[in-house]
Amino acid sequence: MRWTLRISFFLFLAWAIFMVSPFVALYDLSKAIEAKDTARITERVNFNALRSSLSRQILGEYLKGQDLEGAELDIATEAGAAVLNPVVEELVSPQALIDLFENGWPEKAAGSTGNTGASLTFDISSIEQAWRTFLFSESQGFRSVTVPVPVDSPKDQQFRITMRLRDTTWRLSGIELPAPLREELIKRAAVASR
């Protein structure tokens, strides 16, 4: 009986550590961004996955308003990816992430003309804030967790950060942008393509 309790306790402890680990990694990334430590930021971000995530969102938002089907949609997707590439590349760098986390608005990519009204600060200043962040996060299996930031903001102003486990390290693999920021990036892509 004693061994069963010990094994159960250690399994529970391992599960609890695993459940908290993506939030610890996100907190570490937030502190690296606050310190402007580009080496630590690079360790905690999968830039290829982030690039893909941002391209898919911005292009999807743009194509939503178009009346395209079949081959037209495929051609528009290819053309849109080529047009959006310079805008997305400006978002996928340690400095752009620093701007995004600090200001809620990537100044270089989106210009300094606007702001979403929300910043991407991952602050766990109290147990209640940490608990709310944990409750509103979404797990996609054992390898991916999506965290709304800031958790207390309205959904249309929240960023949704996806942390993905690779080997033994949780890394940022996607950021779902609020609608105003996606719209501004689409406008900038349209201007850049002319």
N, C-alpha and C positions, 0 to 999 in steps of 0.2 A: 504494500500500500504506500509506503514511504517513497519508493522509487517512482511509482506512478505520479504522485504529487510533485516530486522534483522534476520529472520529465515534463509534466504538464506546465509547471511554472516556467521552466526554461523555454519551452515552445511558445508560451504566451509572451515572455520577455522578448524573444527573437521576433515574433510577429509585431509587437509594439514598436520595437526599434525600426523594423522595416517600414511600418506605416508612417513613422515620423521622419524618416530619412529624406524623402523628397523636399520636405519643408525646411529641413536643416540645410540642404543643398541650395535651395532658393534663397534662404536667409544669407548663406555664405556668398552667393552671387550678388545679392543686394549690397552686402558690405564691401565686396570687391569693387562694385560700381561706385559706391560712395567714396571709396579710397582712390578711385580712378586707376586701379591696378589692372592694366590690360592683360598681363600674363595670366592672372587668376580668372579674368573674364573669359579669355580664350579657352582655358581648361574646362570651364563650366558651360560652354555654349557649343552646340553642334551647328555650325554656320551653314552647312549644306542643307540640313533639314529646315532651319529657320528661313533660308532663302526660298525653298520650295513652299513652305507654309505661307509666306507673305505673297509670293507670286500667285498662288492659287486663290487667296482671298481677294486680292485686288483685281485680278482678271475675272474672277467669278462675279464680283460686284459690277464690273464694267459690262460683262456679257449678259447680266440679268435684264438690262434694259433693251437689249437687242432682240429682234425677231429672227432668230437663226435656227436652222435645223440641219442635221446630217453633215454633208461635206462642207457646207458654208460655215457651220459651227467649228469644224476641225480647222479650216483655213483661218478663221477669225481667232481661234485659240493660238495657233502658231504665230500669227502676225502680232497678236496682243502680247504674247510672251516676249517677242523681240523688242517691241516698243517699251514694255514695262521693265525690261532688264536693267537699264541704267538707273531707274528710280529705285528698284529693289536693291541693287548693289549698294546704293548710298545708305540703305537701312541696315545692311548686314556687315557691320564692323563694330569693334569694341567701342569706338567713339560715338557711333550712332546709338548703341545701346545705353551708353552713359547719358546722352541727351534724352532718350526716350524714358528712362527710369527717373531721371531728375526732373524733367519738365513735362512729361506726358506727351511730348511733341518732338519728333526728330528734326531739329532746326535745319540741318544741312539738306535733308531730303524733302521736307515739307515746307521749308521756308519759315521765317519767324513771324508770318502774318497771322497765325491763328493759334488756338490752343483748345484742347479737348475739355479743359476744366478739371481733368483728373491727372494725377501723376501715378507713376508705376511703382511708387515706394512700397516695398514689402516690409511693413513695420508690425512687429508683434510686441507691442508695448505692454500688453496685459494678458493674463490667462484667458480672459473673456475674448479678446481679439484673436488670440491663437486658436481658441476653440471654434469660433465662428468661421475662421479661415479653413480649418479642418473640415467642418460640417458642410460648407458650401463647395468644397473641392469635389472633383469627379475623378474616379479611378477608372481607367480603361484596362482592365486586367491587372497583372502584377508589374507591368513594365512602364506604365504611363499614367501620369496624374495631371489633371488640368485644374489650375487654381485661379479663381477670379480675384483680380487686384485692381483697386482697393475693394475689399469685400463689402464695405458699407455704402459704396456708390451705387447709383441706379445702373441697371444692366446695360443701358445704351452708352454709358460712360466707362464701363469696366474693360480692362484688358483681360484676356484669358490666357494665362501662361501655361504652356505644356512642358512638363519635365518628363524626360524619358530615361529609363535605366539602361545603361550600356556597360557591360561587364559588371563592375561594382560601383560605378559612378553615375549619379543622376546629373543629366545635362539639359539645359534649355534647348528644346527642339521646335518650339513654335510659339508665336504670340498672335492671338486673335485681336485685331485692332478694332477700336470703336468705330462705328459708322462714319462720324464726321472726319476722322483721320483717313479712312479708306477713300472717302469721296474727294478729299483734298489731294491725295496721292494720285488718284485717277485724273484729276484736272491737271496736275503737274506733268503726268505722263503724256497727256494730250498736247500740252504746250511744247514739251520736249520733242515730240514726234513731228512737229511742223517745221 
